[in-house]
Amino acid sequence: MATTMGVTKYLDSPADEDAVIVQVLKKQGAVPFVKTNVPQTLLSIGCSNPVFGKTLNPFDPTRSPGGSSGGEAALIKGGGSVLGFGSDVGGSVRVPAHFCGICGFKPTGRRISDRGLLKGSPGMQGVISSPGVMARDVDSLALGMKALLVPDMFLLDPQVVPIPFRQETYEDKKPMRIGYFTSLRFCPPTPSMGRAVIMAKEALKKAGHTLVAFDPPDEFRAFIDLTSRLITADNGRTVSTMWLDDEVIDEYLEGQIRVWTMPHYLRKIQGFLLKPFWPRVARSFSHRLIGSVYDLWQRLAEREKYVEQFLDELKKKNLDLLLCPAFGAPACKPEHAGKIMAAAAYTSLFNLLNFPAGVVPVTMVTEEDDRMLDDWRGYGNDAFDKFIKETTKGAVGLPVAVQCVGLPWQEERCLRLMKEVETLCSLG
């Protein structure tokens, strides 16, 4: 079957062979039986395209299941599959898992093979994409990782780091020392998202683990100056030529495409006009595009320095695990998917850092959360906040996840924290 990314030009272009992860799973007896829906080009937290239409959230058909792996998350939550795989370049496994109330996990880049997978932004550097695992529970995520981290995969793709799954680390019972934060200043979360982290933190503390407040360094720089600039380093040319040339563009993607392909001088004008009213929006619009190879190398060097800075802050507090919000809000409405991308700062941060990260559902949006939203102002009640507030209103009953994060190549420890959170805060 063809992998289309929601564009018609690839409808009659099936792959010549299975991707490495599919080959490995088949050798172990797995039966791949369905491919699920994604947003056009993958670069969205929505899940619709002109080829296969719109996928709906299993909790509320007026809401999105998330993206890009939204079809997979919806199918798993609906009981149609026990284990699924997607790709995660800014939260594309974790955001749908959060929206649909399942578990999702993104390992360090090159822990799992991506050979044979069609990529939405081939050649992109600095914001690390990785295949990820999705399931209804954490044990199934661990089983999926264990099934992949075997000699067959290391032989089929020598670029993968040949580390087998360390079951003893996943099953370790020693108390953990965990850093936590409930908010990023760049995009304060809605009430339910912060409450979920506090809920999980208190449960972990009561179970004997040590919880330490952690403040992520230079988050504005991380999201705007690094993540956003690296993702849009080609000024949208890959998306507009490789994917969308002569294609019908999905209605929910049109606004994002206009921003990605906007010339630098128009960005500067928009930023200048918006700055007196919405400084965060202005800064997001007017960040300077990467205009040369030298500029790209400088940005990649800054990314390396930021990773070192983040690791240094963790070392100061003797931390190798983090607990934080899974996203800035619960499941959005499809029409807002392209307007609340700031809320993805919580997931994209760990693609920039190339840390393993996963989400676990711990609670639901309550009536009290919905009432508290009336007084929520976010960063300053700017355009981003207004869209987030508008899409979150009336979200009572939707699932809310927390995000667990580990150090590079420490997937098993990250999964262990996820399992502990699941056990202590199970939704049943």
Helices and strands as residue ranges (DSSP letters): G 8-10, H 20-27, E 48-49, E 53-54, H 70-77, E 83-88, H 94-100, E 103-106, E 130-135, H 138-148, H 151-156, H 167-170, E 177-180, H 191-206, E 210-213, H 219-220, I 221-228, H 229-231, H 237-237, I 238-243, H 254-260, H 264-274, H 279-286, H 293-316, E 321-325, G 334-336, G 341-344, H 345-353, E 357-364, H 367-372, G 373-375, H 383-392, E 399-406, H 411-424
